[in-house]
Amino acid sequence: MTMNDLVADMLTRMRNALRNRQATVEVLGSKMNRAIADVLKREGYILDYADLETGPKPLIRIYLKYGPDGEMVITGLQRASKASCRVYRGFEDLGTVLNGLGIWVVSTPQGVLSDRECRKQHVGGEPLCKVW
């Protein structure tokens, strides 16, 4: 089975794993998925991620993060720019997610960054997804 949108698949797998209170989730390995996982780790939304080189396709294992009473750290994941409808924004046009409680994950010429990092570096790009 061919997968056209690996980012949307990653977000859906993470949503499903969070809903089922799983500790880890495995997503298809790609440079973009690895970069998104790195942003989520830097911003404190996941514990860690690891590359798995087992089998014909590389996988990424994402270790999900929960609060002290088992509440989800990530309550929502939403895809923004899709392959069929690309959206590009400058850093001043990104806005905030839930008044600063969430982040945009943005693909920029400097790599995949969070909206906070985009504002700090004064760079815009393609918003991939928002996380809250």
C-alpha positions in Angstrom: 0.0 0.0 0.0 1.4 3.4 -0.9 1.1 6.3 1.4 0.8 9.8 -0.1 0.8 12.0 3.0 3.2 10.6 5.6 2.7 13.6 7.9 -1.1 13.1 8.1 -0.5 9.4 8.8 1.9 10.3 11.6 -0.6 12.7 13.2 -3.4 10.2 13.0 -1.3 7.4 14.5 -0.3 9.7 17.4 -3.9 10.8 17.9 -5.1 7.2 18.1 -2.2 6.1 20.4 -2.9 9.1 22.8 -6.6 8.2 22.8 -5.7 4.6 23.8 -3.2 5.8 26.4 -0.3 4.0 24.8 3.2 4.7 25.9 4.7 4.5 22.4 3.6 4.7 18.8 5.5 3.6 15.7 5.2 5.8 12.5 6.8 5.5 9.1 10.3 6.9 9.0 10.9 9.9 6.8 13.0 13.0 7.1 9.9 15.1 7.6 8.4 12.9 10.3 11.8 12.8 12.1 12.0 16.6 11.9 8.4 17.0 13.3 9.2 14.5 16.1 12.4 16.6 16.9 10.3 19.8 17.2 7.8 18.0 19.5 10.6 16.8 21.7 12.3 20.3 21.9 9.0 21.9 22.8 8.2 19.2 25.5 5.2 17.5 23.9 6.8 14.0 23.7 9.5 12.3 25.8 11.7 11.1 23.0 11.9 9.3 19.7 14.1 6.6 18.2 14.8 5.3 14.7 14.0 1.6 14.2 15.8 -0.1 11.3 13.9 -3.3 11.4 12.2 -4.7 8.3 12.0 -3.3 4.8 10.7 0.2 5.8 12.4 2.4 8.5 10.1 3.3 11.4 10.3 5.9 14.1 9.2 5.0 17.6 7.7 8.0 19.5 7.6 7.9 23.3 4.4 9.8 24.3 4.3 12.0 27.3 1.6 12.1 30.0 1.1 14.3 33.1 1.5 13.1 36.7 -2.1 12.0 36.9 -2.1 10.4 33.4 -3.6 13.3 31.6 -2.5 13.8 28.0 0.1 16.5 27.3 -1.0 16.6 23.6 -4.7 17.1 23.5 -4.9 17.9 19.8 -3.1 17.5 16.5 -4.3 19.1 13.3 -2.8 19.1 9.8 -2.6 22.6 8.3 -1.0 22.6 4.8 -1.8 19.6 2.7 -0.2 18.3 -0.5 -3.4 19.3 -2.4 -3.5 22.8 -0.9 -0.2 24.3 0.1 -0.3 27.3 2.5 2.7 29.6 3.2 2.9 32.2 5.9 5.4 34.7 7.2 6.4 34.6 10.8 4.2 37.6 11.7 1.2 35.9 10.1 1.4 32.6 12.0 -0.7 33.7 15.0 -0.9 31.6 18.1 -2.6 28.3 18.9 -4.9 28.5 21.9 -3.4 31.9 23.0 0.1 30.5 23.2 -0.7 27.1 24.8 0.0 25.3 21.6 2.5 25.5 18.7 2.6 25.6 14.9 5.1 23.2 13.4 6.5 25.1 10.3 8.7 23.9 7.5 11.2 26.7 6.7 14.4 27.2 4.7 16.2 26.7 8.0 14.5 23.4 8.6 11.4 22.4 10.5 10.8 24.8 13.4 8.1 25.7 15.9 6.3 29.0 15.6 8.3 30.4 18.6 11.6 29.5 16.9 10.3 31.1 13.6 9.5 34.4 15.4 12.9 34.4 17.0 14.7 33.8 13.7 12.3 36.0 11.7 11.6 33.3 9.1 8.3 32.0 7.7 7.4 29.0 5.7 4.8 26.2 5.3 2.8 25.5 8.5 2.6 21.7 8.6 0.4 21.1 11.7 -0.6 22.6 14.9 -0.3 20.9 18.3 -2.0 21.8 21.5 
